[in-house]
C-alpha cells in the first residue's frame, strides 16, 4: 500500500524557517519525481518545488526561489523542503506529491502558518 507521510509543519513568525519532510513507502522502485504543492482556501493547489529523483534536478515556483530548497533524503523516496525567510503569504497546507511511472500519489498535507 502506497503512503506519503508529511511532517514538520507548524506556526512560525515572519522571517523564520521550517523544514518539511515527506516519506513515501510502498513503492517497489524509486519514484520518478517528488514535489511539494501548497493550497489555501478558495485557491487552486500550487506547485512549489519538484525534485527529479534520479538526476537530482530541481525546479521552483518563482515565488519561493532563493528561499526554499527541496532535497532528497538518504532513505529511498524521501524528500525535504527547507523553507527560509518565510512570509505570511507562504501560509498554506503543504502537500507532498509523488510521480511513479503513470501514477500520481498525494500525502495528507501539513499546515504551515506564518504569523506574528
N, C-alpha and C positions, 0 to 999 in steps of 0.2 A: 504494500500500500504506500503510495507516494504521499509524503508530508513535507511541507515547508513551514518551518517554525521561526518566527521573527522574535527578537528581543532587543532591549536597550532603549526603548522609547521612554519619555518622561517629560517633566516640566523643567525648563531651563530659562535663564534670563537672556535677554538680547545680548549678543556678543559671545555667548557661551558655546560649548561644544557638547556633542553627544555622539556615541558610536552605536550604530545598529548592527545586529548580527542576523544572519539567515542561514539556517542549517537545513539542507534538503536531504531527505532519505527516501529509500525505496526504489532508487534508480539502479539499474544494472551497470550502466556505464556512466561516464561523466556527462553532465548536461552540456548542451551546445553553448548556451549563454544564460546568464542570470542578470536580472535587472532589479532596480528599485523604482517603484512608482509612488506617487502620493495623490491623495484626494481630500478635498474639503467639501463640506455640504453644498449641494447645488451645482458643483462643478464636475467636469469630466476628469477621470483619472489621468494624471500627467506623468510621463516618463521622466525620471530624474537622472538615472545613470545606468549604463549597461557594461557588463564585463563579458567578453568572449572568452570562454573558459579554457580553450586550448591555446590560443595565441596570446591571451592576456591583454588584447586591445580593449580600450575603454572609450566610451562616449558619454557626454554630459549635456544636460539641458543648459542653455545659456544662462539661465537664472542662478545656477549653482556652480558654474565654472570658477575655479580658483578657490572655492570654499569647501566643496565636498569632494571626497575621494572614495572610489569604490575599489576594493581589493579582494583577492582570493585568500582563503584560509588554507592552512596546511591539510586540514581534513577535506576529504572529497566533497565537492558540491557545497562548499561553504563560502559565503561572501560577507563582506562588511561594508558599511557606509559610514565613513568618518565625516561628521558634519561640524564645521568650524564657522565662526563668525555668524552664528545663527541670527535670523531676523524674525520678527513676528509673522511675516508672510510665509515663512517656512513651516508654520504650524499646519499640521495635516495628519491624517492616518497614512502611514508609510507601509506599502505592501511589497513583499518580495515576490519575484516572478522568475520562473524557470522555463526555458525552451529545451525540450528533449525530443529530438527528431521532429515529428509533425505535431507534437502535443505541447500545450501550454498549461502550466500549473501556477497556482497562487497560494500565498500564505494568508493567514487570517488578519494580518495587519497589526501595527503597533502605533500608538498615539504619540505624536510629538507636539508639545505645546511650548511656544516661545513667548514668554510674557514676564513683565516685571511685577 
